[in-house]
């Protein structure tokens, strides 16, 4: 109880402070935060239960028993990081690469409340300390690489993608080669894991931004989706179709022409599905006429379409 009251007083002090924090105070705050939040996490539910059997709606995640205490620590640190009285040049010596790596490791926590706090804090650190930005991006990439190609198990992929969504939104034009490689090597392969539904909404927010910023990437994105297209999982296929719709919304005619042949072949296969949401073609074929002016679209597309799609395409074409 004494510790809790002390933390409350510290939160109030940091929030209302009108003088610069001394280096000693900064060092002690970071040390106190480190001693309280950095810890070994218990085994996650998805490490005990198979990914195929784990259902986030049915299986209860383990909640952090000491959350009421941790919440005060996170609240204090967030207010400290965002304080106008904090000297970023001094703080960056203590909120260093080692600290950031340990912070990112905590995204494995099963407690969604903790991951939400971590997401906010890491995003604030990214915005506040420009010198740490490349390292934060690289560290998140490494977590995603390990998830995609080794474990396919991690509790915080959705939250990490939310941070990346904001980061991508701020990418300057023209896009750096590093950022394009991130799309090709990380974001597109994130469609591979079986548990993609756990973070697909956040992934769908990230990817179309690349197409909006650089139109030529539409072909890369669409072909990437087709490469990882599910063969036997209808629910996953519905997710892919929804994402394809989002990408087609921002695709321009020249880029669309480059990938239309494999795209229509896949849509043709979807029409043979037994799943009613997959076989329904209108949500995604309805976007296709917007990509090219008529009647150029018909002359280019209809010879390449399976017969079923040709009929649907013609029926749904806008009238002059």
Secondary structure by P-SEA (a helix, b strand, c coil): caaaaaaaaaaaaaaaccccccaaaaaaaaaaaaaccccccccccccccccccccccccccccccaaaaaaaaaaaaaaaaacccccaaaaaaaacaaaaaaaaaacccccaaaaaaaaaaaaaaaaccccaaaaaaaaaaaaaaaaaccccccccaaaaaaaaaaaaaaccccccaaaaaaaacccccccccccccccaaaaaacaaaaaaacccaaaaaaaaaaaacccccaaaaaaaaaaaaaaaaaccaaaaaacaaaaaaaaaaaaacccccccccccccccccccccaaaaaaaccccccaaaaaaaaaacccc
